């Protein structure tokens, strides 16, 4: 009996050793593959939306410094002029409103003229907004439509127009999602990012036969323009909510939400934008890009693991951190 117990312990010990060895080999192989970069990067064209500021602005400069042919789209002429001034002559700018199909068509023609027969190697759908936001009952259909038109339909429209150019280069699509696309937070914003996730997954599978790869970027909170005046915008949503809704939630609920926004999203937001733009760069330049990139330790250690937990467990954790409405039962 003791001999059997001894053999069982040895078997379990050996099993853990083999498992550790397999995991080590897996991560070593992954590390090696992800270090392999594409050739002739200086000849590749990358089109980026939302380059006025934030991730798009920094990525445009980052890829320009690496020698790629950057085609940067900004929402405003001012943004385009300022980016052009601080970049090399290789980088070209244009103005694009992703909610306007006419504007998207014009941008596609402009990109086509820039890339010629080489085709478009990289498309980065970065343009996005986060307001109006707030509890679902505070919002209107138009509020949801505003975010969907930019974050989701804008991404879809730009992609559809650029795909013929990308098929020539067998390139890469990089879509900006969010950790809120894996674990729902703000209703209106999360809905658009869940849509981006679904669109990207479908696109990846459908474009695989053409040699086009699709990657999704899922950052946590970073100090970009999306966080500018976030409390002010939240209060504006509250101010125009119907009086009966305000009574249900109460003034104290509003104040608690604003405190949470400032403490969790604003003050603790990551200031190192390179954590995100390095992921975007890797998706564009690596021979073996990842399907998904999570940026920020809170995304890796909290949000992503929580998204894999049973629904009741995730709901419980999120509810523990959420303020209680005045008329909550």
ZIHUGI-V340230 format. One record per backbone hydrogen bond with DSSP energy under -1.0 kcal/mol. NH is the residue of the N-H (numbers start at 1). CO is the residue of the C=O. Records with the same first field share a line. If there is no record, write none. Layout:
BEGIN
NH=CO + CO
END
This chain:
BEGIN
5=1
6=2
7=3
8=4
9=5
10=6
11=7
12=8
13=9
14=10
15=11
16=12
17=13
18=14
19=15
20=16
21=17
22=18
23=19
24=20
25=21
26=22
27=23
28=24
29=25
30=26
31=27
32=28
33=29
34=30
36=33
38=285
43=40
44=41
46=69
47=122
48=71
49=124
51=73
57=53
58=54
59=55
60=56
61=57
62=58
63=59
64=60
65=61
66=62
67=64
68=63
69=44
70=68
71=46
72=92
73=48
74=94
80=76
81=77
82=78
83=79
84=80
85=81
86=82
87=84
92=70
94=72
96=74
100=97
104=100
105=101
106=102
107=103
108=104
109=105
110=106
111=107
112=108
113=109
114=110
115=111
116=112
118=115
120=165
121=45
122=45
123=172
124=47
125=174
126=124
138=135
139=136
144=140
145=141
146=142
147=143
148=144
149=145
150=146
151=147
152=148
153=148
156=152
157=153
158=154
159=155
160=156
161=157
162=158
163=159
166=162
167=163
170=166
171=166
172=121
173=213
174=123
175=215
176=125
177=217
179=219
181=178
182=179
183=179
190=186
191=187
192=188
193=189
194=190
195=191
196=192
197=193
198=194
199=195
200=196
201=197
202=198
203=199
204=200
205=201
206=202
207=203
208=204
210=207
211=208
212=207
213=171
215=173
216=291
217=175
218=293
220=295
223=270
224=222
227=224
228=225
230=227
233=229
234=230
235=231
236=232
237=233
238=234
239=235
240=236
241=238
246=242
247=243
248=244
249=245
250=246
254=250
255=251
256=252
257=253
258=254
259=255
260=256
261=257
262=258
263=259
264=260
265=261
266=261
267=262
270=221
273=271
275=272
276=273
277=273
278=274
280=276
281=277
282=278
283=279
284=280
285=281
286=282
287=36
293=216
295=218
300=296
301=297
302=298
303=298
304=299
306=302
307=303
314=310
315=311
316=312
317=313
318=314
319=315
320=316
321=317
326=249
327=248
328=325
END
